[in-house]
Amino acid sequence: MFKYSDSNKRYHTLDYYYKHKFGCKIAKISLNAGFTCPNKDGTKGVGGCIYCSKLGSGDYGGKPYKSLTEQFLDIKKIMDRKWQNTKYIAYFQANTNTYAPLNILKEKYEEVLKIDGVVGLSIATRSDSITSECLNYLEDLNKRTFLNIELGLQTIHEKTNKLINRGETLEEFVIMVKKLRSRGINVIIHIINGLPYETKEMMLETIKYLNNLDIQGIKIHMLHIIKDTKLAEIYQKEPFHILSREEYVDIVCDELELLKPEIVINRITGDPNPDELIEPKWLTKKFGVLNEIDKEMARRDSYQGKKVRE
């Protein structure tokens, strides 16, 4: 059996990690704190990343016209029907969640930490949007609660980076990872498989690069094309190759074999809104994708980190 598993999983799942850290079921509740992004407001660029939805990739977050407490409690009611004896991590998901003056960040984070049952925060942001003041505050938060900072990287390849209009450099990313880790803060990295014109080898190069950094978790997404995005415009004018489910499963299993086993797999597939999805349609069958990954890892008699020491 894989070291970090008490089920049929051959990789280090977030559910396993939470259960062994907290001793109970942990659920993440996505929130929309009303932040914007330096890649949208003109500071770094306009329009955002070409795949970003109108809600800033916070499609499953709360309603931004409601307070954070109201958003949280709305979603918690649904969660409580599914699980009992649950604790919660508040997930600041939409847009760039450290991109505001420090007093505003404190107001929003502290509001959520006061809610009964909240044991931590997960904050999605960009490596170019964490000031020194913010770092100091995050270090303090990390001493008071369980804290993850989620950084969007997507790819290490500069040509792709320019195409998707990330507006960040790999150097900025690496510097911020080191700054966060020097203060003991957990770092979760987002990557996307299937970005336009990237080969399987390029995707595996991104994984190999990250495997040499001090990161605690990773989210592996499948590129999906959402209505009313720049990516949708590009695809309609000049369709590029979209990974099939079989290709995606093969790539993910290769990536898992390359990742150190202690890195927690926070996500292993996309979860798009089916009403907004253009391609790939197979991504709406999330559990089918997860099952195929499990079956392929079993077929290979493989596990996360198998090729790290080969």
C-alpha positions as CSV (number, residue, x, y, z in Angstrom):
1,M,0.0,0.0,0.0
2,F,1.2,3.6,-0.7
3,K,2.6,5.2,2.4
4,Y,0.2,8.2,2.4
5,S,-3.0,6.2,1.8
6,D,-5.6,4.2,3.8
7,S,-7.7,3.5,0.7
8,N,-7.2,2.4,-2.8
9,K,-5.5,5.7,-3.7
10,R,-1.9,5.5,-4.9
11,Y,-1.2,9.2,-4.4
12,H,-1.2,11.6,-1.4
13,T,-4.8,12.9,-1.4
14,L,-6.0,16.0,0.4
15,D,-8.6,14.0,2.2
16,Y,-5.9,11.7,3.7
17,Y,-3.8,14.6,4.7
18,Y,-6.6,16.5,6.5
19,K,-7.9,13.4,8.3
20,H,-4.4,12.6,9.6
21,K,-3.7,16.2,10.6
22,F,-7.0,17.1,12.1
23,G,-8.6,13.8,13.0
24,C,-11.9,14.6,11.3
25,K,-13.5,15.5,8.0
26,I,-12.3,18.8,6.7
27,A,-14.3,20.7,4.0
28,K,-13.2,23.7,2.1
29,I,-15.7,26.5,1.6
30,S,-15.0,28.8,-1.4
31,L,-15.5,32.5,-0.9
32,N,-15.6,35.6,-3.1
33,A,-14.1,38.5,-1.2
34,G,-14.6,41.0,-4.0
35,F,-10.9,41.4,-4.9
36,T,-9.7,42.2,-8.4
37,C,-6.4,41.2,-10.0
38,P,-3.3,43.2,-11.2
39,N,-3.6,41.4,-14.5
40,K,-7.1,42.9,-15.0
41,D,-6.9,46.4,-13.5
42,G,-4.0,47.5,-15.7
43,T,-1.2,47.2,-13.2
44,K,0.2,44.2,-15.0
45,G,-2.3,43.8,-17.8
46,V,-5.9,43.9,-18.8
47,G,-8.3,41.1,-19.5
48,G,-6.7,38.7,-17.1
49,C,-5.4,35.3,-18.1
50,I,-7.0,34.1,-21.3
51,Y,-8.8,31.2,-19.6
52,C,-10.1,33.1,-16.5
53,S,-13.9,33.2,-16.1
54,K,-15.9,36.3,-15.4
55,L,-15.9,35.4,-11.7
56,G,-12.1,35.2,-11.6
57,S,-12.0,31.4,-11.4
58,G,-14.3,31.6,-8.4
59,D,-17.3,30.1,-10.0
60,Y,-18.1,27.9,-7.0
61,G,-17.5,30.6,-4.5
62,G,-20.1,32.6,-2.6
63,K,-22.1,35.6,-3.9
64,P,-19.9,38.6,-3.7
65,Y,-22.8,40.9,-2.8
66,K,-23.1,39.0,0.5
67,S,-20.8,39.3,3.5
68,L,-18.1,36.7,3.9
69,T,-19.9,35.3,6.9
70,E,-23.2,35.0,5.0
71,Q,-21.4,33.3,2.0
72,F,-19.7,30.9,4.4
73,L,-22.9,29.9,6.3
74,D,-24.9,29.5,3.0
75,I,-22.4,26.9,1.8
76,K,-21.9,25.3,5.2
77,K,-25.7,24.5,5.3
78,I,-25.2,22.3,2.2
79,M,-22.0,20.8,3.6
80,D,-23.6,19.9,6.9
81,R,-26.2,17.8,5.0
82,K,-23.4,15.6,3.6
83,W,-21.1,15.3,6.6
84,Q,-21.3,15.4,10.3
85,N,-18.6,16.4,12.8
86,T,-16.9,18.5,10.1
87,K,-14.4,21.3,10.5
88,Y,-13.8,23.9,7.8
89,I,-11.1,25.7,5.9
90,A,-12.2,29.0,4.3
91,Y,-11.0,29.2,0.8
92,F,-10.4,32.7,-0.6
93,Q,-10.7,31.7,-4.3
94,A,-11.9,34.3,-6.7
95,N,-9.3,36.6,-8.3
96,T,-6.1,37.6,-6.4
97,N,-6.8,37.4,-2.7
98,T,-3.8,39.3,-1.3
99,Y,-4.2,42.2,-3.8
100,A,-5.5,44.9,-1.4
101,P,-4.3,47.2,1.3
102,L,-3.3,45.3,4.5
103,N,-6.2,46.7,6.6
104,I,-8.7,45.3,4.1
105,L,-7.0,41.9,4.1
106,K,-7.0,41.8,7.9
107,E,-10.7,42.7,8.0
108,K,-11.7,40.0,5.6
109,Y,-9.5,37.2,6.9
110,E,-10.2,37.9,10.6
111,E,-14.0,38.0,9.9
112,V,-13.9,34.4,8.7
113,L,-11.5,33.1,11.4
114,K,-14.2,34.1,14.0
115,I,-16.7,31.7,12.5
116,D,-17.3,28.6,14.6
117,G,-15.7,25.5,13.1
118,V,-13.1,27.3,10.9
119,V,-9.7,25.8,11.5
120,G,-7.8,27.5,8.7
121,L,-7.5,29.6,5.6
122,S,-6.5,28.8,2.1
123,I,-5.7,32.0,0.1
124,A,-5.3,31.9,-3.7
125,T,-3.1,34.6,-5.1
126,R,-0.2,35.6,-7.4
127,S,3.5,35.6,-6.6
128,D,3.6,39.3,-7.6
129,S,0.9,40.4,-5.3
130,I,2.2,39.7,-1.8
131,T,3.9,42.8,-0.2
132,S,6.4,42.7,2.6
133,E,3.7,44.0,4.9
134,C,1.4,41.2,3.8
135,L,4.1,38.6,4.3
136,N,4.6,39.7,7.9
137,Y,0.8,39.4,8.5
138,L,0.7,36.0,6.9
139,E,3.5,34.9,9.1
140,D,1.5,36.0,12.1
141,L,-1.7,34.2,10.8
142,N,0.3,31.0,10.2
143,K,1.1,31.0,14.0
144,R,-2.6,31.3,14.9
145,T,-4.3,29.1,12.4
146,F,-3.7,26.5,9.6
147,L,-2.7,28.5,6.5
148,N,-2.1,27.6,2.9
149,I,-1.0,30.1,0.2
150,E,-2.0,28.9,-3.2
151,L,0.1,30.3,-6.1
152,G,-1.0,30.1,-9.7
153,L,2.0,29.0,-11.9
154,Q,0.3,26.9,-14.6
155,T,3.5,26.3,-16.6
156,I,7.3,27.0,-16.4
157,H,7.5,27.7,-20.1
158,E,7.8,31.4,-21.0
159,K,6.3,31.0,-24.5
160,T,3.1,29.6,-23.0
161,N,3.2,32.1,-20.2
162,K,3.1,35.0,-22.8
163,L,0.3,33.2,-24.8
164,I,-1.9,32.9,-21.8
165,N,-1.2,36.4,-20.6
166,R,-0.1,35.5,-17.1
167,G,1.8,38.7,-16.6
168,E,4.3,37.0,-14.2
169,T,7.7,35.6,-14.6
170,L,9.1,32.3,-13.3
171,E,11.7,34.3,-11.3
172,E,9.0,36.2,-9.5
173,F,7.3,32.9,-8.7
174,V,10.4,31.2,-7.3
175,I,11.4,34.2,-5.2
176,M,7.9,34.3,-3.6
177,V,7.9,30.5,-2.9
178,K,11.2,31.0,-1.0
179,K,10.0,34.0,0.9
180,L,6.8,32.1,2.1
181,R,8.8,29.0,3.0
182,S,11.4,31.0,4.9
183,R,8.5,32.0,7.2
184,G,7.2,28.5,7.5
185,I,4.0,29.1,5.4
186,N,2.6,26.2,3.4
187,V,2.7,26.7,-0.4
188,I,0.3,25.0,-2.8
189,I,1.0,25.4,-6.6
190,H,-1.6,25.4,-9.4
191,I,-0.6,23.9,-12.8
192,I,-2.7,23.3,-16.0
193,N,-2.3,20.4,-18.3
194,G,-3.3,20.9,-21.9
195,L,-2.3,24.5,-22.4
196,P,-2.3,25.5,-26.1
197,Y,0.6,23.9,-28.0
198,E,2.3,22.4,-25.0
199,T,3.5,18.8,-25.5
200,K,3.4,16.1,-22.9
201,E,7.2,16.6,-22.4
202,M,6.7,20.2,-21.6
203,M,4.0,19.4,-19.0
204,L,6.3,16.9,-17.4
205,E,9.1,19.4,-17.3
206,T,6.9,21.7,-15.2
207,I,6.4,18.9,-12.7
208,K,10.1,18.1,-12.6
209,Y,10.9,21.7,-11.9
210,L,8.3,22.0,-9.1
211,N,9.5,18.7,-7.5
212,N,12.8,20.5,-6.8
213,L,11.1,23.4,-4.9
214,D,10.0,23.3,-1.3
215,I,6.3,23.1,-1.9
216,Q,3.7,21.3,0.2
217,G,0.9,20.7,-2.3
218,I,-0.1,20.9,-5.9
219,K,-3.4,21.4,-7.8
220,I,-3.4,19.7,-11.2
221,H,-6.0,21.2,-13.6
222,M,-7.1,20.2,-17.0
223,L,-7.4,23.2,-19.3
224,H,-11.0,23.9,-20.0
225,I,-12.5,26.5,-22.4
226,I,-15.2,28.6,-20.8
227,K,-17.7,30.8,-22.7
228,D,-16.9,34.5,-23.0
229,T,-13.2,34.2,-22.4
230,K,-10.3,35.2,-24.6
231,L,-9.4,31.5,-24.8
232,A,-12.8,30.8,-26.3
233,E,-12.2,33.4,-28.9
234,I,-8.8,31.9,-29.8
235,Y,-10.2,28.4,-30.0
236,Q,-13.1,29.4,-32.2
237,K,-10.8,31.1,-34.6
238,E,-8.1,28.5,-34.7
239,P,-8.9,25.3,-32.8
240,F,-5.9,23.8,-31.0
241,H,-5.6,20.2,-29.7
242,I,-7.6,19.5,-26.6
243,L,-6.4,16.5,-24.6
244,S,-8.6,13.5,-24.7
245,R,-9.5,11.9,-21.4
246,E,-7.1,9.1,-22.1
247,E,-4.2,11.5,-22.8
248,Y,-5.0,13.4,-19.7
249,V,-5.0,10.3,-17.5
250,D,-1.7,9.1,-19.0
251,I,-0.1,12.5,-18.3
252,V,-1.4,12.8,-14.8
253,C,-0.1,9.3,-13.9
254,D,3.3,10.2,-15.3
255,E,3.2,13.4,-13.2
256,L,2.3,11.5,-10.1
257,E,5.2,9.1,-10.5
258,L,7.6,12.1,-10.7
259,L,6.3,14.0,-7.7
260,K,7.8,13.4,-4.2
261,P,5.3,11.3,-2.2
262,E,5.0,13.9,0.6
263,I,3.6,16.6,-1.7
264,V,-0.2,16.6,-1.2
265,I,-2.3,16.4,-4.3
266,N,-5.0,19.0,-3.6
267,R,-6.7,18.6,-6.9
268,I,-6.2,16.2,-9.8
269,T,-8.7,17.3,-12.4
270,G,-10.8,20.3,-13.3
271,D,-14.4,20.9,-12.1
272,P,-15.9,23.4,-14.6
273,N,-19.5,24.7,-14.6
274,P,-21.1,22.6,-17.3
275,D,-23.4,25.4,-18.4
276,E,-20.3,27.5,-19.3
277,L,-18.1,24.8,-20.7
278,I,-17.2,24.7,-24.3
279,E,-14.5,22.0,-24.2
280,P,-13.6,19.3,-23.2
281,K,-17.0,17.8,-22.5
282,W,-15.5,14.8,-20.8
283,L,-14.4,17.0,-17.9
284,T,-18.0,17.1,-16.6
285,K,-17.6,13.5,-15.6
286,K,-15.3,14.2,-12.7
287,F,-15.6,10.9,-10.9
288,G,-15.1,9.0,-14.1
289,V,-11.7,10.8,-14.6
290,L,-10.7,10.1,-11.0
291,N,-11.6,6.4,-11.4
292,E,-9.6,6.2,-14.6
293,I,-6.5,7.6,-12.9
294,D,-6.9,5.1,-10.1
295,K,-7.3,2.2,-12.6
296,E,-4.2,3.4,-14.6
297,M,-2.0,3.6,-11.5
298,A,-3.2,0.1,-10.5
299,R,-2.6,-1.2,-14.0
300,R,1.0,0.2,-13.9
301,D,1.4,-1.1,-10.3
302,S,2.6,2.4,-9.6
303,Y,2.3,5.1,-7.0
304,Q,3.2,8.8,-6.4
305,G,7.0,9.2,-6.3
306,K,7.8,5.9,-7.9
307,K,10.3,7.5,-10.3
308,V,11.7,10.1,-7.9
309,R,14.5,7.8,-6.8
310,E,14.9,5.6,-9.9
